[in-house]
Amino acid sequence: MKTHYYLGWFNHFFPENLGRVLQGDITDRKSLAMISSNPSIYEDDGATERSWLDQAGIIFDEYHLINYRVQKEDAQTIIQNASVIFLLGGNTLKQNGFLMEYKLSDSIKKSSAVVMGASAGAINMSAKWLCSKNFGYKVEMSSVYEGIGLDNFSVLSHFDLENNIAMVQSELSLLSEEINIYASNKDCALRVKGDKIDVLGNVFLISHSKIQKLDETL
């Protein structure tokens, strides 16, 4: 049964209930593969996300960071051998391009590893997502990007929803006619295990132009 975590951003550490669920899901701890969202920048990349796991007591035998220092063939091998794959937060567009350039999406989809993404990483795990200047992207025209497609929905992660509900609903209205969209702020998580979706924090479902807040289940 495949398990995917779509995370927001945590200013401190994982909440206790999220850490507990992760402890139960991540039983194989041989290798953590982290995929950069700024693959040209090497300093401290992934340190924050790794600290969340450390704090939750989830320690791995091996840690691998996939960026431009890693050859494409080696990146594929790291993904294939990973116990957990973690798509790091940061630059959504750069990470999306890197996933395509290194042809990592298919390997991630085929993997039996637990797959996690924080902020930008969560967005790129989804089937497709809207790139818009209203969401902080430096673009003139809005456009829809293909993600890895681990689950057949879209994600807007780590966005100040509470103060922008009307704008978010309007901006995502067209895409929500085609595909469900899960929108969340920081300190939130969406966990997909098999056919079951669990929610932590303030997560909203936008479907067919309607928006509703989901009850927490984690």
Backbone as CSV, one residue per row, in Angstrom:
resi,resn,N_x,N_y,N_z,CA_x,CA_y,CA_z,C_x,C_y,C_z
1,MET,0.843,-1.195,0.000,0.000,0.000,0.000,0.883,1.252,0.000
2,LYS,0.738,2.071,-1.022,1.612,3.240,-1.146,1.170,4.365,-0.211
3,THR,2.157,5.080,0.320,1.888,6.143,1.274,2.570,7.425,0.822
4,HIS,1.793,8.498,0.751,2.308,9.798,0.301,1.926,10.876,1.307
5,TYR,2.872,11.745,1.604,2.630,12.881,2.509,2.846,14.189,1.763
6,TYR,1.801,15.007,1.729,1.871,16.345,1.141,1.898,17.331,2.307
7,LEU,3.058,17.915,2.548,3.263,18.757,3.727,3.274,20.241,3.369
8,GLY,2.907,21.063,4.356,3.121,22.499,4.223,4.558,22.793,4.637
9,TRP,4.716,23.744,5.541,6.049,24.063,6.081,5.921,24.180,7.586
10,PHE,6.908,23.647,8.292,6.854,23.637,9.754,7.969,24.519,10.296
11,ASN,7.574,25.595,10.978,8.569,26.543,11.487,9.399,25.952,12.608
12,HIS,8.842,24.974,13.296,9.594,24.321,14.367,9.802,22.859,13.987
13,PHE,8.943,21.986,14.460,9.078,20.574,14.114,7.703,20.010,13.802
14,PHE,7.669,18.731,13.427,6.384,18.083,13.188,5.558,18.074,14.469
15,PRO,4.256,18.333,14.383,3.402,18.143,15.559,3.485,16.684,16.019
16,GLU,3.205,16.475,17.285,3.379,15.141,17.865,2.544,14.083,17.143
17,ASN,1.308,14.433,16.788,0.455,13.434,16.128,0.964,13.081,14.736
18,LEU,1.516,14.059,14.003,2.093,13.775,12.688,3.345,12.915,12.836
19,GLY,4.202,13.250,13.806,5.403,12.452,14.047,5.073,11.014,14.382
20,ARG,4.009,10.824,15.149,3.611,9.472,15.551,3.148,8.650,14.342
21,VAL,2.356,9.269,13.459,1.867,8.569,12.269,3.040,8.239,11.331
22,LEU,3.961,9.192,11.182,5.149,8.948,10.346,5.983,7.799,10.899
23,GLN,6.122,7.761,12.215,6.872,6.674,12.857,6.301,5.322,12.448
24,GLY,4.974,5.246,12.420,4.323,3.991,12.063,4.437,3.653,10.585
25,ASP,4.440,4.688,9.735,4.491,4.449,8.283,5.902,4.173,7.779
26,ILE,6.896,4.808,8.416,8.279,4.662,7.937,8.973,3.598,8.782
27,THR,8.798,2.359,8.380,9.404,1.245,9.118,10.764,0.859,8.534
28,ASP,10.917,1.049,7.217,12.208,0.783,6.557,13.001,2.095,6.576
29,ARG,14.147,2.075,7.253,14.922,3.317,7.402,16.358,3.155,6.919
30,LYS,16.498,2.437,5.821,17.844,2.232,5.269,18.357,3.488,4.585
31,SER,17.486,4.130,3.768,17.994,5.217,2.922,16.943,6.301,2.706
32,LEU,17.347,7.558,2.943,16.502,8.716,2.648,17.067,9.424,1.416
33,ALA,16.233,9.573,0.384,16.622,10.307,-0.820,15.905,11.645,-0.833
34,MET,16.654,12.735,-0.765,16.073,14.072,-0.795,16.314,14.692,-2.170
35,ILE,15.256,15.241,-2.751,15.350,15.844,-4.082,15.284,17.358,-3.945
36,SER,16.330,18.021,-4.384,16.469,19.466,-4.216,15.444,20.234,-5.041
37,SER,15.086,21.418,-4.553,14.272,22.335,-5.360,15.118,23.508,-5.853
38,ASN,16.373,23.532,-5.424,17.354,24.506,-5.922,18.628,23.727,-6.238
39,PRO,18.582,22.908,-7.295,19.648,21.919,-7.521,21.033,22.492,-7.792
40,SER,21.124,23.808,-8.030,22.439,24.432,-8.222,23.035,24.929,-6.916
41,ILE,22.222,24.959,-5.858,22.679,25.451,-4.551,22.894,24.264,-3.632
42,TYR,24.086,24.173,-3.045,24.436,22.954,-2.314,24.490,23.139,-0.800
43,GLU,24.644,24.353,-0.331,24.850,24.570,1.100,23.553,24.404,1.886
44,ASP,23.600,23.554,2.893,22.481,23.376,3.848,21.175,22.940,3.193
45,ASP,21.212,22.507,1.959,19.992,22.087,1.282,19.427,20.846,1.962
46,GLY,18.173,20.931,2.388,17.537,19.784,3.041,17.767,19.711,4.533
47,ALA,18.535,20.625,5.095,18.860,20.567,6.529,17.608,20.739,7.386
48,THR,16.728,21.665,6.989,15.511,21.907,7.768,14.601,20.691,7.742
49,GLU,14.338,20.172,6.531,13.449,19.015,6.414,14.024,17.807,7.156
50,ARG,15.307,17.635,7.067,15.942,16.516,7.779,15.806,16.699,9.296
51,SER,15.871,17.941,9.774,15.752,18.188,11.214,14.359,17.807,11.721
52,TRP,13.333,17.965,10.862,11.985,17.555,11.268,11.956,16.050,11.546
53,LEU,12.554,15.291,10.645,12.577,13.835,10.807,13.420,13.435,12.017
54,ASP,14.570,14.100,12.177,15.440,13.820,13.336,14.676,14.027,14.639
55,GLN,13.966,15.144,14.720,13.223,15.487,15.931,12.139,14.450,16.226
56,ALA,11.579,13.871,15.157,10.531,12.849,15.309,11.124,11.472,15.594
57,GLY,12.463,11.403,15.670,13.120,10.132,15.964,13.208,9.192,14.779
58,ILE,13.103,9.758,13.570,13.170,8.941,12.348,14.547,9.147,11.723
59,ILE,15.444,8.221,12.001,16.851,8.326,11.594,17.148,7.240,10.557
60,PHE,17.904,7.590,9.536,18.211,6.658,8.452,19.682,6.244,8.486
61,ASP,19.953,5.080,7.893,21.338,4.610,7.779,22.116,5.465,6.779
62,GLU,21.435,5.861,5.698,22.088,6.639,4.639,21.224,7.840,4.264
63,TYR,21.901,8.946,3.936,21.218,10.157,3.471,21.797,10.557,2.121
64,HIS,20.918,10.793,1.160,21.364,11.192,-0.186,20.607,12.451,-0.611
65,LEU,21.340,13.428,-1.127,20.740,14.636,-1.678,20.948,14.632,-3.189
66,ILE,19.830,14.654,-3.928,19.907,14.625,-5.388,19.828,16.055,-5.920
67,ASN,20.941,16.494,-6.514,21.020,17.803,-7.156,21.970,17.670,-8.337
68,TYR,22.457,18.806,-8.868,23.307,18.733,-10.064,24.681,18.118,-9.787
69,ARG,25.031,17.927,-8.533,26.291,17.247,-8.233,26.185,15.735,-8.485
70,VAL,24.975,15.245,-8.566,24.727,13.816,-8.747,24.461,13.537,-10.226
71,GLN,25.118,12.518,-10.774,24.881,12.128,-12.161,23.462,11.565,-12.300
72,LYS,22.899,11.702,-13.506,21.528,11.245,-13.735,21.354,9.763,-13.417
73,GLU,22.305,8.962,-13.850,22.201,7.513,-13.615,22.268,7.200,-12.125
74,ASP,23.124,7.916,-11.413,23.232,7.710,-9.967,21.956,8.144,-9.257
75,ALA,21.341,9.207,-9.745,20.089,9.688,-9.154,19.005,8.616,-9.265
76,GLN,18.951,7.960,-10.426,17.964,6.891,-10.624,18.195,5.749,-9.635
77,THR,19.444,5.395,-9.426,19.787,4.304,-8.503,19.409,4.667,-7.065
78,ILE,19.687,5.916,-6.690,19.346,6.373,-5.335,17.841,6.282,-5.111
79,ILE,17.069,6.708,-6.097,15.603,6.642,-5.992,15.137,5.194,-5.865
80,GLN,15.696,4.329,-6.692,15.275,2.924,-6.684,15.571,2.239,-5.351
81,ASN,16.625,2.673,-4.664,17.034,2.035,-3.403,16.499,2.736,-2.156
82,ALA,15.746,3.812,-2.348,15.328,4.638,-1.212,14.206,3.987,-0.407
83,SER,14.282,4.149,0.916,13.178,3.769,1.805,12.136,4.884,1.836
84,VAL,12.631,6.118,1.831,11.776,7.306,1.811,12.337,8.284,0.786
85,ILE,11.448,8.872,-0.010,11.820,9.914,-0.970,11.187,11.216,-0.491
86,PHE,12.004,12.245,-0.331,11.533,13.520,0.220,11.825,14.620,-0.790
87,LEU,10.777,15.204,-1.375,10.943,16.338,-2.284,10.965,17.608,-1.439
88,LEU,12.084,18.297,-1.476,12.315,19.428,-0.574,11.527,20.659,-0.989
89,GLY,11.332,21.553,-0.013,10.661,22.815,-0.278,11.609,23.817,-0.914
90,GLY,11.043,24.905,-1.462,11.875,25.940,-2.076,11.272,26.445,-3.370
91,ASN,11.950,26.202,-4.469,11.547,26.750,-5.765,10.787,25.691,-6.567
92,THR,9.473,25.859,-6.674,8.625,24.853,-7.326,8.993,24.676,-8.795
93,LEU,9.221,25.787,-9.492,9.520,25.722,-10.922,10.871,25.056,-11.191
94,LYS,11.879,25.411,-10.413,13.199,24.801,-10.604,13.154,23.299,-10.322
95,GLN,12.425,22.928,-9.281,12.322,21.506,-8.963,11.574,20.759,-10.064
96,ASN,10.521,21.370,-10.579,9.751,20.753,-11.657,10.631,20.500,-12.880
97,GLY,11.427,21.516,-13.237,12.341,21.371,-14.370,13.402,20.308,-14.122
98,PHE,13.898,20.243,-12.898,14.922,19.268,-12.526,14.367,17.843,-12.597
99,LEU,13.144,17.658,-12.134,12.500,16.338,-12.218,12.387,15.882,-13.661
100,MET,12.049,16.805,-14.547,11.928,16.467,-15.971,13.291,16.188,-16.582
101,GLU,14.254,17.065,-16.286,15.595,16.933,-16.859,16.251,15.607,-16.456
102,TYR,16.079,15.226,-15.207,16.691,13.996,-14.687,15.782,12.772,-14.846
103,LYS,14.584,12.997,-15.433,13.623,11.910,-15.679,13.349,11.092,-14.406
104,LEU,13.037,11.805,-13.337,12.853,11.153,-12.034,11.404,10.768,-11.744
105,SER,10.460,11.370,-12.437,9.050,11.167,-12.092,8.625,9.702,-12.177
106,ASP,8.980,9.026,-13.258,8.576,7.626,-13.416,9.182,6.748,-12.334
107,SER,10.441,7.007,-11.998,11.112,6.215,-10.955,10.432,6.415,-9.607
108,ILE,10.019,7.656,-9.334,9.342,7.943,-8.070,7.982,7.247,-8.039
109,LYS,7.260,7.283,-9.151,5.938,6.643,-9.205,6.032,5.124,-9.038
110,LYS,7.093,4.543,-9.561,7.247,3.082,-9.476,7.765,2.627,-8.118
111,SER,8.339,3.539,-7.361,8.969,3.187,-6.088,7.929,2.746,-5.056
112,SER,8.320,1.825,-4.195,7.453,1.416,-3.079,7.784,2.215,-1.816
113,ALA,8.688,3.180,-1.931,9.085,4.015,-0.788,7.925,4.911,-0.357
114,VAL,7.974,5.353,0.898,7.102,6.435,1.348,7.597,7.710,0.664
115,VAL,6.696,8.443,0.024,7.084,9.672,-0.678,6.501,10.868,0.070
116,MET,7.365,11.844,0.357,6.971,13.050,1.078,7.387,14.276,0.279
117,GLY,6.636,15.353,0.448,7.027,16.613,-0.160,6.632,17.752,0.756
118,ALA,7.477,18.738,0.879,7.184,19.915,1.695,7.028,21.127,0.784
119,SER,5.920,21.826,0.905,5.693,23.065,0.162,5.877,22.831,-1.341
120,ALA,6.945,23.336,-1.944,7.184,23.130,-3.379,7.195,21.648,-3.731
121,GLY,7.792,20.839,-2.864,7.853,19.399,-3.115,6.478,18.757,-3.142
122,ALA,5.588,19.202,-2.243,4.222,18.673,-2.221,3.478,19.048,-3.499
123,ILE,3.677,20.284,-3.935,3.024,20.752,-5.164,3.467,19.903,-6.351
124,ASN,4.756,19.616,-6.431,5.270,18.834,-7.558,4.918,17.353,-7.480
125,MET,4.520,16.862,-6.304,4.053,15.487,-6.199,2.685,15.304,-6.845
126,SER,1.906,16.379,-6.906,0.522,16.274,-7.372,0.458,16.095,-8.894
127,ALA,-0.759,15.856,-9.392,-0.917,15.564,-10.820,-0.630,16.777,-11.690
128,LYS,-1.130,17.933,-11.261,-0.879,19.192,-11.986,-1.111,20.338,-11.025
129,TRP,-0.557,21.497,-11.362,-0.684,22.649,-10.459,-0.636,23.948,-11.249
130,LEU,-1.259,24.966,-10.670,-1.344,26.260,-11.349,-0.206,27.173,-10.912
131,CYS,0.543,27.648,-11.894,1.613,28.625,-11.654,1.057,30.006,-11.980
132,SER,0.915,30.829,-10.944,0.297,32.144,-11.106,1.048,33.179,-10.270
133,LYS,1.101,34.413,-10.769,1.768,35.464,-9.988,1.024,35.729,-8.685
134,ASN,-0.269,35.421,-8.645,-1.042,35.594,-7.411,-0.624,34.604,-6.322
135,PHE,0.096,33.564,-6.721,0.625,32.594,-5.757,2.113,32.811,-5.498
136,GLY,2.624,33.951,-5.958,4.002,34.313,-5.653,5.027,33.964,-6.714
137,TYR,4.572,33.416,-7.839,5.518,33.079,-8.912,5.796,34.314,-9.772
138,LYS,7.040,34.440,-10.209,7.434,35.593,-11.015,7.141,35.306,-12.490
139,VAL,5.855,35.303,-12.826,5.406,35.030,-14.196,4.354,36.069,-14.577
140,GLU,4.248,36.328,-15.860,3.228,37.255,-16.354,1.911,36.524,-16.608
141,MET,2.033,35.329,-17.187,0.847,34.556,-17.558,0.715,33.343,-16.649
142,SER,-0.495,33.042,-16.237,-0.739,31.831,-15.463,-0.707,30.623,-16.394
143,SER,-0.177,29.518,-15.894,-0.157,28.292,-16.693,-0.190,27.082,-15.769
144,VAL,-0.664,25.975,-16.311,-0.766,24.735,-15.550,0.424,23.853,-15.877
145,TYR,1.095,23.363,-14.833,2.258,22.482,-14.981,1.882,21.062,-14.586
146,GLU,2.509,20.114,-15.248,2.342,18.707,-14.875,3.267,18.394,-13.703
147,GLY,2.729,17.715,-12.705,3.550,17.232,-11.600,3.882,15.765,-11.796
148,ILE,4.373,15.122,-10.746,4.701,13.691,-10.831,3.435,12.868,-11.017
149,GLY,2.359,13.285,-10.359,1.092,12.571,-10.503,0.983,11.345,-9.624
150,LEU,1.490,11.442,-8.394,1.371,10.304,-7.477,-0.085,10.040,-7.127
151,ASP,-0.885,11.086,-7.076,-2.323,10.969,-6.840,-3.031,11.934,-7.781
152,ASN,-4.250,11.584,-8.139,-4.953,12.350,-9.164,-5.669,13.569,-8.572
153,PHE,-4.881,14.472,-8.021,-5.406,15.754,-7.566,-4.306,16.792,-7.633
154,SER,-4.693,18.051,-7.385,-3.736,19.155,-7.377,-3.538,19.626,-5.942
155,VAL,-2.385,20.250,-5.683,-2.078,20.740,-4.349,-1.603,22.195,-4.423
156,LEU,-2.149,23.022,-3.535,-1.588,24.352,-3.267,-1.124,24.298,-1.824
157,SER,0.172,24.314,-1.618,0.721,24.066,-0.284,1.465,25.282,0.245
158,HIS,1.352,25.503,1.581,2.120,26.551,2.251,1.754,27.928,1.688
159,PHE,0.448,28.203,1.636,-0.018,29.496,1.138,-0.962,30.100,2.173
160,ASP,-0.922,31.423,2.334,-1.747,32.103,3.333,-3.211,32.110,2.880
161,LEU,-3.853,30.972,3.096,-5.225,30.804,2.622,-6.219,31.660,3.383
162,GLU,-6.066,31.681,4.700,-7.070,32.318,5.545,-7.346,33.772,5.146
163,ASN,-6.322,34.463,4.645,-6.482,35.865,4.241,-6.703,36.030,2.742
164,ASN,-6.784,34.915,2.029,-6.911,35.000,0.566,-7.901,33.994,0.001
165,ILE,-8.896,33.616,0.798,-9.822,32.555,0.379,-10.508,32.888,-0.949
166,ALA,-11.042,34.103,-1.072,-11.792,34.476,-2.286,-10.894,34.454,-3.512
167,MET,-9.672,34.993,-3.366,-8.739,35.004,-4.497,-8.355,33.580,-4.903
168,VAL,-8.049,32.744,-3.911,-7.651,31.357,-4.194,-8.771,30.609,-4.902
169,GLN,-9.997,30.786,-4.394,-11.149,30.118,-5.002,-11.336,30.567,-6.447
170,SER,-11.216,31.862,-6.685,-11.366,32.397,-8.041,-10.239,31.920,-8.958
171,GLU,-9.017,31.985,-8.459,-7.842,31.629,-9.267,-7.854,30.153,-9.669
172,LEU,-8.329,29.306,-8.768,-8.286,27.858,-9.005,-9.605,27.301,-9.532
173,SER,-10.564,28.188,-9.770,-11.900,27.746,-10.176,-11.866,26.868,-11.430
174,LEU,-11.176,27.324,-12.458,-11.150,26.587,-13.731,-10.507,25.216,-13.565
175,LEU,-9.360,25.176,-12.893,-8.672,23.896,-12.697,-9.508,22.957,-11.832
176,SER,-10.274,23.531,-10.881,-11.072,22.699,-9.975,-12.267,22.044,-10.670
177,GLU,-12.595,22.512,-11.869,-13.637,21.850,-12.646,-13.111,20.532,-13.227
178,GLU,-11.809,20.458,-13.357,-11.170,19.289,-13.979,-10.633,18.300,-12.950
179,ILE,-10.176,18.831,-11.802,-9.465,17.988,-10.839,-9.650,18.580,-9.439
180,ASN,-9.750,17.732,-8.427,-9.842,18.228,-7.050,-8.543,18.906,-6.647
181,ILE,-8.652,19.963,-5.854,-7.475,20.704,-5.388,-7.509,20.757,-3.862
182,TYR,-6.408,20.359,-3.241,-6.268,20.463,-1.789,-5.336,21.633,-1.494
183,ALA,-5.863,22.615,-0.779,-5.104,23.829,-0.485,-4.860,23.922,1.011
184,SER,-3.630,24.256,1.387,-3.297,24.303,2.813,-2.274,25.390,3.099
185,ASN,-2.194,25.756,4.358,-1.204,26.714,4.814,-0.022,25.950,5.387
186,LYS,0.884,26.641,6.102,1.990,25.965,6.769,1.435,25.129,7.925
187,ASP,2.280,24.304,8.517,1.892,23.444,9.645,0.697,22.558,9.307
188,CYS,0.618,22.127,8.044,-0.483,21.266,7.594,0.088,20.035,6.893
189,ALA,-0.738,19.017,6.803,-0.328,17.808,6.091,-1.537,17.096,5.518
190,LEU,-1.313,16.484,4.374,-2.282,15.598,3.751,-1.579,14.254,3.599
191,ARG,-2.189,13.211,4.129,-1.591,11.869,4.057,-2.491,10.974,3.232
192,VAL,-1.933,10.395,2.175,-2.675,9.468,1.335,-2.080,8.077,1.543
193,LYS,-2.906,7.175,2.031,-2.462,5.793,2.233,-3.486,4.880,1.593
194,GLY,-3.104,4.258,0.493,-4.075,3.505,-0.290,-5.133,4.454,-0.827
195,ASP,-6.402,4.176,-0.496,-7.506,5.026,-0.953,-7.935,6.035,0.109
196,LYS,-7.266,6.039,1.243,-7.690,6.883,2.363,-6.871,8.172,2.409
197,ILE,-7.553,9.303,2.601,-6.889,10.601,2.723,-7.115,11.135,4.134
198,ASP,-6.022,11.441,4.840,-6.093,12.020,6.170,-5.598,13.456,6.139
199,VAL,-6.107,14.253,7.070,-5.848,15.699,7.075,-5.320,16.136,8.438
200,LEU,-4.287,16.978,8.401,-3.786,17.640,9.614,-3.753,19.141,9.366
201,GLY,-4.340,19.920,10.277,-4.300,21.374,10.146,-5.409,21.913,9.256
202,ASN,-5.249,23.162,8.808,-6.266,23.839,7.994,-6.085,23.498,6.515
203,VAL,-6.831,22.504,6.077,-6.773,22.061,4.682,-8.158,22.254,4.065
204,PHE,-8.170,22.811,2.861,-9.420,23.081,2.155,-9.470,22.258,0.868
205,LEU,-10.666,21.808,0.539,-10.886,21.117,-0.728,-11.614,22.070,-1.670
206,ILE,-11.044,22.265,-2.865,-11.697,23.075,-3.900,-12.084,22.121,-5.026
207,SER,-13.377,22.004,-5.249,-13.885,21.073,-6.253,-15.068,21.714,-6.974
208,HIS,-15.005,21.720,-8.311,-16.071,22.326,-9.125,-16.402,23.740,-8.639
209,SER,-15.337,24.501,-8.393,-15.390,25.925,-8.016,-15.910,26.180,-6.603
210,LYS,-16.234,25.127,-5.876,-16.683,25.290,-4.485,-15.545,24.951,-3.541
211,ILE,-15.492,25.670,-2.403,-14.413,25.464,-1.439,-15.001,25.076,-0.087
212,GLN,-14.385,24.091,0.556,-14.845,23.693,1.890,-13.651,23.294,2.742
213,LYS,-13.742,23.622,4.012,-12.686,23.253,4.963,-12.903,21.806,5.382
214,LEU,-11.828,21.035,5.402,-11.918,19.619,5.754,-11.684,19.427,7.239
215,ASP,-12.348,18.440,7.801,-12.123,18.096,9.206,-10.776,17.402,9.353
216,GLU,-10.111,17.690,10.463,-8.846,17.013,10.764,-9.106,15.557,11.119
217,THR,-8.274,14.674,10.618,-8.405,13.244,10.924,-7.134,12.645,11.483
218,LEU,-6.049,13.421,11.530,-4.793,12.891,12.072,-4.630,13.338,13.530
